[in-house]
Amino acid sequence: MHPLLAADLLAWRQETLYASDEDLVFPSLRAKGTKPPAANMLVADYLRVAAKKAGVVAPPRTFGFHTFRRTLASVLVKLKVDPKLVQEMLRHQNLKTTPEVYEGGDRRQARCPGDVPGVAVPRQEGR
């Protein structure tokens, strides 16, 4: 484990209500630490809040973990990263999936952020 991550986790352990060796690192506070948080709770409680603070604009309920995946794939394809590497990173079973979806062979075409309506893009001053 990277020393910075280890230090952050140790600091977190000092703050959390659930600090025993058997407890989850990031438990659901709503479930009193007995379960991990549901993905939708993480999105609503943390991801959307952080995105708003960072100035990311997205229509309500469209910004989530998959936004990161689409953005990463679109940027890698635009940068002409080896399709096999992109396929492995995205864990697409079929190599054809990556270029079909992210290069425009599919109606669900995704391009770089800002080219696609509804994809989160950081706000720029003066706009």
C-alpha positions as CSV (number, residue, x, y, z in Angstrom):
1,M,0.0,0.0,0.0
2,H,1.3,3.5,-0.8
3,P,2.5,5.3,2.3
4,L,0.2,8.3,1.6
5,L,-2.9,6.1,1.4
6,A,-1.9,4.2,4.6
7,A,-1.5,7.6,6.4
8,D,-4.9,8.8,5.2
9,L,-6.5,5.5,6.3
10,L,-4.9,5.7,9.7
11,A,-6.1,9.3,10.1
12,W,-9.6,8.2,9.0
13,R,-9.6,5.5,11.6
14,Q,-9.1,8.1,14.3
15,E,-12.2,10.0,13.1
16,T,-14.7,7.2,12.3
17,L,-17.2,5.8,14.7
18,Y,-16.3,2.3,13.4
19,A,-12.6,1.8,14.1
20,S,-12.2,-1.8,15.1
21,D,-10.3,-4.3,13.0
22,E,-13.6,-6.0,12.0
23,D,-15.3,-2.8,10.9
24,L,-15.6,-1.6,7.3
25,V,-13.4,1.2,6.2
26,F,-16.3,3.1,4.8
27,P,-19.5,1.8,6.4
28,S,-23.0,2.9,5.9
29,L,-23.8,5.4,8.6
30,R,-27.5,4.8,7.8
31,A,-27.1,1.1,8.6
32,K,-25.1,1.9,11.8
33,G,-21.9,0.5,10.3
34,T,-23.2,-3.0,9.8
35,K,-23.1,-2.8,5.9
36,P,-21.2,-1.0,3.2
37,P,-23.0,2.1,1.8
38,A,-25.1,1.5,-1.3
39,A,-23.7,2.9,-4.5
40,N,-26.6,5.3,-4.8
41,M,-25.9,6.6,-1.3
42,L,-22.2,7.3,-2.3
43,V,-23.3,9.1,-5.4
44,A,-25.9,11.2,-3.6
45,D,-24.0,11.9,-0.4
46,Y,-20.5,12.4,-1.7
47,L,-19.9,12.2,-5.5
48,R,-22.6,14.8,-6.6
49,V,-21.6,17.0,-3.6
50,A,-17.9,16.9,-4.7
51,A,-18.8,17.4,-8.3
52,K,-20.9,20.5,-7.5
53,K,-18.0,21.9,-5.4
54,A,-15.6,21.3,-8.3
55,G,-17.9,23.2,-10.6
56,V,-19.1,20.2,-12.7
57,V,-22.3,20.8,-14.5
58,A,-24.6,17.8,-15.1
59,P,-28.3,17.4,-15.5
60,P,-29.9,16.1,-12.3
61,R,-29.5,12.3,-11.8
62,T,-27.2,11.8,-14.7
63,F,-23.9,12.2,-12.9
64,G,-22.6,9.0,-11.4
65,F,-19.7,6.5,-11.4
66,H,-20.4,5.6,-15.1
67,T,-19.7,9.2,-16.0
68,F,-16.0,8.6,-15.1
69,R,-15.9,5.5,-17.2
70,R,-17.4,7.2,-20.3
71,T,-15.1,10.2,-19.9
72,L,-12.0,8.0,-19.4
73,A,-12.8,5.9,-22.5
74,S,-13.6,8.9,-24.6
75,V,-10.4,10.7,-23.7
76,L,-8.3,7.5,-24.2
77,V,-9.8,6.9,-27.7
78,K,-9.3,10.6,-28.6
79,L,-5.7,10.3,-27.6
80,K,-5.3,7.3,-29.8
81,V,-4.4,4.9,-27.0
82,D,-4.0,1.3,-28.1
83,P,-7.5,-0.1,-28.4
84,K,-6.5,-3.3,-26.7
85,L,-5.3,-1.4,-23.6
86,V,-8.5,0.6,-23.5
87,Q,-10.5,-2.7,-23.8
88,E,-8.6,-4.1,-20.9
89,M,-9.0,-1.0,-18.8
90,L,-12.8,-1.0,-19.4
91,R,-13.0,-4.8,-19.1
92,H,-14.9,-5.0,-22.4
93,Q,-15.1,-8.7,-23.3
94,N,-15.0,-8.0,-27.1
95,L,-12.4,-5.7,-28.6
96,K,-15.0,-4.3,-31.0
97,T,-17.1,-2.9,-28.2
98,T,-14.6,-0.1,-27.4
99,P,-14.3,1.5,-30.8
100,E,-18.0,0.9,-31.7
101,V,-19.2,2.7,-28.6
102,Y,-16.5,5.4,-28.2
103,E,-15.5,6.2,-31.8
104,G,-19.0,6.5,-33.2
105,G,-20.0,3.2,-34.6
106,D,-22.9,3.1,-32.2
107,R,-25.9,5.4,-31.6
108,R,-24.8,5.6,-28.0
109,Q,-21.7,7.3,-29.3
110,A,-19.6,9.1,-26.6
111,R,-17.0,11.6,-27.4
112,C,-14.9,13.9,-25.3
113,P,-16.8,15.8,-22.6
114,G,-18.3,19.0,-24.0
115,D,-19.1,17.3,-27.3
116,V,-22.0,15.4,-25.9
117,P,-25.0,17.0,-24.3
118,G,-25.6,15.8,-20.8
119,V,-22.0,14.8,-20.1
120,A,-20.5,16.5,-17.1
121,V,-18.1,19.3,-18.0
122,P,-16.4,21.7,-15.5
123,R,-17.7,25.2,-15.6
124,Q,-15.4,27.8,-17.0
125,E,-15.3,31.4,-15.7
126,G,-17.2,33.9,-17.9
127,R,-19.8,31.4,-19.2
